[in-house]
């Protein structure tokens, strides 16, 4: 999973893959467990840290406080295209993968943000969501199908 982040005013890119993360080119092994509400125990390359969510956007790691903003680039794309969603809308596969679940049928009335289809890529499941309210007019794939990036999966009107 790729996330855009701003930590203490500095932009960066965070990639999470299994038990590894990459932050601005730095790659580390990690594990994380919740140890209470808003409190997490982290182990990064054998070193232990305690992270506490003080308030939305503010995290304390051991004795240091960080201002953190996290953005999922996929959500930003969906949000920016939501205003231009008059008429038919094609929902496409963002990456190559396998369709593991279809959550809708042709003729279903759907809401903006509703899950439509789940595609698995690199052992991660990605739910494609509707950018607008409407009706499913075409379903162009089946469960178990292999899809390529940009392939149309669902058409909404």
N, C-alpha and C positions, 0 to 999 in steps of 0.2 A: 504494500500500500504506500502510495506517495502522498505526502502532505506538505503544503507550504506553511511555514511558521515565521513568526516574528517574535524574537526573544530579546527583551530589553531594547526594543527599537531596531534590532538588527534582523534583516530578512535572511531566511535560510530554507533549505529543503531537507525534509526528513523522510527516509524510506524505512519501512518496517517489513521485514521478511523473516517469518518464523522467529528464531531466537537471536536474530542479528538486526542491528539498525545501522543506518548510514546517515550522518548529519554533516552536511557541507563537506563531503569527501572523507570524513573520519568514520571508519567502520569498527563496530564493537559488538561483542556478544552480550546478551542481557537476559534477565528474567525478572518478572514483576509479579507480586502478589498483593492483594488488598489486605491490609492489616487493621482496618477500621473504616468508618465512614470518612471518605475523602483523604485517607492515609494509605500510602503504598510503600512497600518494601521493595527496593530495587537492588539487583546484583548486576554490576556492569564490569566485565572482565575481572571478576573475583573480588571487586570492592563493593561494600555495602553502603546503600544510601536510603534515607527516609524522605519521601516526598509527601508534602501535605498541601492539599488545595485549600488556600486561605479564603479565597473568594473567586468568582468567575474571572479568569484571566490572571490570577496571582497564585503562584506556587512557591512554597518554601522547600528547598532541598538542603537537608542538614541545616546549616545556619545561614544559608544564602537565600534571598528572596528574588524571584524572577517574575517579570511581566511577560505573559505568554499569550499569543494569539495563534490559533490553528485553523487552517483553511483546507478543505478537501477540494482540489482542483476540479473534480467531477461535479461537485455541487455548484461551484461557481459557473461552470459551463451551462448547467441546467438552468440556473437562475437567470443568466444573461440571455438565454434563448427563450425563456418563458414568456416574455412580453411580445415576442414575435410569433406567437403560436396560433394565429388565426388559420382556419382551414385545416387541411390534412397535415398530420405531423408524423414523420417516420422516426421510430425508435431504433437506433442502430447499435450493434455490438461495439463497445469501445476498444476491444482487444480480441485476439483470437482466443477461443475457449470452447467449452462444452455447455450446452443448455442442460441444467440440472433440474429446473422447476419452471413450470408455466403457471402463473398465478391468476390468469384471466382467460376468458373465452371470447370468440367473436360475438358481438352484440352486447357485451357487458357495458354498463355505464360506469365510468371511473371518475375519480377525483384527482386533482392536481397533487402530485407527490405520492400517489398510490403505487405500490410495487406491481410490476407487470410480469417480469421474467427474471430468472436468476441464472447467471452465466458463471461457470467456474473457470478460473485461469490461474495458473501457478499456485494451485492448492488453496486459493482464496475464492470465496463466493461473492459475486458482485450483483446486487439487485438493481435492475434497470427500473427507474421510476418515471411515471408520467409527468411531463412538463405542464400539462393542462388538464382540465376536466373535459370529458367528452365521451365518445363511444368507440369501442374497439371495432374497426371495420375489416381489418385483415390480420391474420396471424401467420407469419411466413416461415415458421420453424416448428420443430417438435422437440419434446424432451429427449435427451440423449444425442441430439444433433451436434455436430462440430460446426462452429461458425468462425468466420474470419472478421478482422477489424473492419468496420464500416458496413457490414452486411445488415440489411434491414430485417428486423425481427418482428416488429409490430407496427401497424398503421392505425392512428387514432384520428378521428374527425370530430 
